[in-house]
Amino acid sequence: MTESRRFYAWEVGIVLALSLGRSAVYAVLQLAEALSIAPLADQTATVQRSQSRSELFDVTFQVLDALFALAPVALVIYLVCLHGGNPFRRWGLDFRRGGTDWALGTGLFVLIGLGTMGIYFLGRSLGVTAQIIPADVTDYWWSAPVLLLSALRHSLLEEVIMIAYLFDRARRIWPQLGSGGTFWVIIAASAGLRGVYHLYQGFGPGVGNAIMGVIFGWIYLKYGRVMPLVIAHFLLDAVAFLGFPLVLQAFGMSAL
């Protein structure tokens, strides 16, 4: 491995250790702990929860969490700029094709949303998925805006790092991955890691998010833009955070 490729490999390792790679390690440990306590079907997994009994401190912690979680996104953008690149243009993280991006993003939202409900239903039925509580946040006037900020945080963090940045750096570390159909190696690696850091919710969400990663990775390689993925992910989380009980009721899954 040449010096520049070795540098990129270390860079990727550090970025993942500061962000979603770290989350993957903790998710595996949380799953192992959950399995040692009781069956997954009898447990819950909360994505976003209140952090203080005080309204002032709760909103402060929530906003700071969202902002600090975006630091790795700022870091990878800075690293690409440092080497003379324009990540916004290179990754399609801009608003040049707003209508097309929203149309594709909305379509992905519907596709992934329906698939997610199916996998969640199957996982709960088989007892391999915890009862998911997307948001356990006290109902204040600021709750909805803060949950939308959290949805934006998750969408930017996961899609920019797991798709745009990771695919970019993988091509520089292993140039041969971009030829002869071997791009599926990049997709599989990214999708696998995406599934792992969702394992704290159970095996069902882990598999479901890995499938989502495969679809998102293929779409990114086909169109070369990460913005539709950010939009789709934002819509998925926004609906989950603000209306998950209503979604379950609409699909006749309230008892789950």
Secondary structure as UniProt FT lines:
FT   HELIX           3..18
FT   HELIX           20..37
FT   HELIX           40..42
FT   STRAND          44..49
FT   HELIX           55..69
FT   HELIX           71..82
FT   TURN            83..84
FT   HELIX           87..91
FT   TURN            96..97
FT   HELIX           98..126
FT   STRAND          131..136
FT   TURN            141..142
FT   HELIX           143..159
FT   HELIX           160..165
FT   HELIX           166..173
FT   HELIX           175..178
FT   TURN            180..182
FT   HELIX           183..196
FT   TURN            197..198
FT   HELIX           199..201
FT   HELIX           203..223
FT   HELIX           227..250
FT   TURN            251..252
FT   TURN            254..255
//
